[in-house]
Amino acid sequence: MRRAESLLRVREAGRLGFLTYKGPSAGGKYKDREELEVEVSDPHRLSEMLARLDFVAKFRYEKYRTEYRRPGEAGSAMLDETPIGVYLELEGAPGWIDRNARRLGFAESDYSTASYYGLYADYCRLHGLPVTHMTY
């Protein structure tokens, strides 16, 4: 999976669990990648199953997410509070992203397609910390 630049994510959101396949990023100004997701009833059991299939958890991170939507629009804005800072993710069609980024006071030069792992690794290097898991 690493060579194919894809990954599996097990996510917990309250009592819900999700298994997500993320394909390689298409690159460019926007982060665009295939995502396939299924809801699972027991994310802990799923993690045990994946471990038995020799999948190893490479990176664990925690965040608090608040999602915002404008009525009648297809995109959404997510405010993520993480142990290393607060991030805003705009998800939608490119035109929607650009329009709403401008409305919020952001320029295209503010855009980032970095992953939370990449952001955390940079943070750890900057602060002389080992790269482990980004948890509270």
BELMONOR-V305785 format. One record per residue. N is the residue number from 1. RES is the residue in three letters. SS is DSSP state (@ for helix, = for strand, . for the rest). BURIAL is b if it has 16 or more other C-alpha atoms within 10 Angstrom, else e. Layout:
BEGIN
N;RES;SS;BURIAL + N;RES;SS;BURIAL
END
This chain:
BEGIN
1;MET;.;e + 2;ARG;.;e + 3;ARG;.;e + 4;ALA;.;e + 5;GLU;.;e + 6;SER;.;e + 7;LEU;=;e + 8;LEU;=;b + 9;ARG;=;e + 10;VAL;=;b + 11;ARG;=;b + 12;GLU;=;b + 13;ALA;=;e + 14;GLY;.;e + 15;ARG;.;e + 16;LEU;=;e + 17;GLY;=;b + 18;PHE;=;b + 19;LEU;=;b + 20;THR;=;b + 21;TYR;=;e + 22;LYS;=;b + 23;GLY;.;b + 24;PRO;.;b + 25;SER;.;e + 26;ALA;.;e + 27;GLY;.;e + 28;GLY;.;e + 29;LYS;.;e + 30;TYR;.;b + 31;LYS;.;b + 32;ASP;.;e + 33;ARG;.;e + 34;GLU;.;e + 35;GLU;=;e + 36;LEU;=;e + 37;GLU;=;e + 38;VAL;=;e + 39;GLU;=;e + 40;VAL;=;b + 41;SER;.;e + 42;ASP;.;e + 43;PRO;@;b + 44;HIS;@;e + 45;ARG;@;e + 46;LEU;@;b + 47;SER;@;b + 48;GLU;@;e + 49;MET;@;e + 50;LEU;@;e + 51;ALA;@;e + 52;ARG;@;e + 53;LEU;.;e + 54;ASP;.;e + 55;PHE;.;e + 56;VAL;.;e + 57;ALA;.;e + 58;LYS;.;e + 59;PHE;.;e + 60;ARG;.;e + 61;TYR;=;e + 62;GLU;.;b + 63;LYS;=;b + 64;TYR;=;e + 65;ARG;=;e + 66;THR;=;e + 67;GLU;=;e + 68;TYR;=;e + 69;ARG;.;e + 70;ARG;.;e + 71;PRO;.;e + 72;GLY;.;e + 73;GLU;.;e + 74;ALA;.;e + 75;GLY;.;b + 76;SER;=;b + 77;ALA;=;b + 78;MET;=;b + 79;LEU;=;b + 80;ASP;=;b + 81;GLU;=;e + 82;THR;=;b + 83;PRO;.;e + 84;ILE;.;e + 85;GLY;=;e + 86;VAL;=;e + 87;TYR;=;e + 88;LEU;=;e + 89;GLU;=;b + 90;LEU;=;b + 91;GLU;=;b + 92;GLY;.;e + 93;ALA;.;e + 94;PRO;@;e + 95;GLY;@;e + 96;TRP;@;e + 97;ILE;@;b + 98;ASP;@;b + 99;ARG;@;e + 100;ASN;@;e + 101;ALA;@;b + 102;ARG;@;e + 103;ARG;@;e + 104;LEU;.;e + 105;GLY;.;e + 106;PHE;.;e + 107;ALA;.;e + 108;GLU;@;e + 109;SER;@;e + 110;ASP;@;e + 111;TYR;.;b + 112;SER;.;e + 113;THR;.;e + 114;ALA;.;e + 115;SER;.;e + 116;TYR;@;b + 117;TYR;@;b + 118;GLY;@;e + 119;LEU;@;e + 120;TYR;@;b + 121;ALA;@;b + 122;ASP;@;e + 123;TYR;@;b + 124;CYS;@;b + 125;ARG;@;e + 126;LEU;@;e + 127;HIS;.;e + 128;GLY;.;e + 129;LEU;.;e + 130;PRO;.;e + 131;VAL;.;e + 132;THR;.;e + 133;HIS;.;e + 134;MET;=;b + 135;THR;.;e + 136;TYR;.;e
END
